[in-house]
Structures are given as C-alpha cells and as structure tokens.
Amino acid sequence: MTVRPITGSDITTFHAGRSDLLVLTADGRFQHLDYSDVRPATGKQPTPYEHAAARDGAEVLVLVTRAVIDAEDWLPDSLDDDGRLLPAYADTMAELILADGILPSRVRKAAAATGGARARAVAEVIAYCGGDSDRAGRLLGEPAQGERPGRRCTQHPTDTNRGRLTATHGPQKPAYPLPPGDRIATAVDESLAALGGAQKRVGRVMAVVTAAAVRDVLTGHDADTPFDAGSVELTEGADGSLFATGRYWTAAGEERRLTDGLDDLDGQFAIGEMGEWTPYLDDTNRDVWRPLCEELPERDGRKFYRMDLIKAAALPLD
C-alpha cells in the first residue's frame, strides 16, 4: 500500500456511504468503519484524532466521524441542501485532518523510533506531506516547547568559547577547508535576518491577499463593485496554518456566508481559491497576522479567529 496524503475525495466518498468513521490504518489505508467495529482507549464513542483498536486488534487513527460532518461543527454550511458534503469544503477538511491528525501522530511515531524503523517513519511523514521534504523537515525538526522557532542554538557554530567539539585523538590536519569563523558567523546572522524579513513580508502580503480574495468572492472579481465586508473567520490547523471557513461579517457586524447568492459550483470554487493563499499565514509570520485577529471561542477543540479585513488590507506590500 502506497502511503499518501488524505484528499477531499476520500472524505466525500466516506460521507456518501453510510459508515460512522473514517480511519487511518497503521499501513496507510483509509477505511470506513462503524462504531461497533472499534474499541476506543477511552471506552467512549470515538472522536477525531483518537486511537482505537479494530476488531482484529490492529490500531487505527480516527480521522473524522459522520456525526462531525453532519453537524457542520468544523466548517459551517459545508453541506448542500440534500445533505451532501461540498467538494471545496471536503478539500479544506482534508487539509485540516492532515495537519491536525495524521501528521502529528506520524511525527510522534518518527520521534520515538530508532534505526531502520526511524528511517521508515521519516519516509512516511514525507509521503504524507505529498513528497514535500521541506514541510516534513520543519515538522520533524520543530523546536522544543518554549524555544524560538528557527533558532535552536544560543551560539554560532564557530563560537570558540563554548559549544566546541574537541577531539583528543584522530587526524592531525583538517579534512576540508572552511571560511574564517567570523565570515560564517556574519553569514548566519545575515541569512537569519533575511529569512525573518521574508517571512514577515509573506505574512503582510498574504493578509492583503486574504482581504482581496474576500472582495473578489463578493464582487465576482470586479474591483469597482461596492461590497460590505469587515472581517472574515479563519481556523488554525495544528501546524499553525490558517484556513477560511466561509463565514464573514459586514462592517456593521452582521454575520453572513461568502457563498450566499452563489450556486454550489461557484461557492466551492470561491472557498477553494481562498484555500490556496490563507495557509501561507502560519507560525512563521504569526506576529504579523495575529494582531489583526480577534480570537473566537473554540469549536470541537479547534481555534478560530476573526480577521479584521480593513486592517489587513492596509498592510504594506513591501
């Protein structure tokens, strides 16, 4: 069985059936089970991201339940008038499940493994990231809680006063030449400063893009058409990425849906189009987008924010 990321099609196919649970098996298969097919560790009805034992004793990870989808707890108005899950919302749900459920469990598995088992577990994380080794590396190499992301050591690799690797025996001349230590230290500082600046700019640009995307949905991509939007709801995945739920508020505070007045196809396209950009708002630029947002009450253990679109639109692009 080839390990792969979960897709919106996996979720719509599950929801179109009559099973209670969509689960991930240890060997990477997506299965449809009923509540009677599993034994949760808690002894209660299983919930998303909970491990449970199947009838054959194998462990499975519950990804989502039919009850959660039907209640529209994660993504309001994600079902059409006939109760079918809209594909664009299924795609967003797949991204959330991957970020919040599958990857954290597989990263923990890789962290606990050693030797060949660790190599296989790391390869599995990369596969679930769709082959994106950079994303997998960030997940596998996240700093410990309380450490600053991207800066895990407190000294340069050329610091001669501490952190040195000293050898008492071995070769008596260097295996390869290196630039002077001060040049390496300067390069470290300059590259990290450039990275930080680039991450902040991505945050500013994508916040403006989010405001523009809301306008485009409401005006049909006509920048001259008047529209009334003051804020938009975003939800945060486990990796810190943001996703649009489709809910927004007018300047007067009236709650509405971005898909109001659109047919199913146009509504799905609109939400899917926003989903191309909002995930760039994440932990790497949190200090940019977080001040634009009001934190809303959690729903089903998930964080939600209300982003001020007027403030977002006013951010500089440079």
Disulfide bonds with the S-S distance in Angstrom:
none
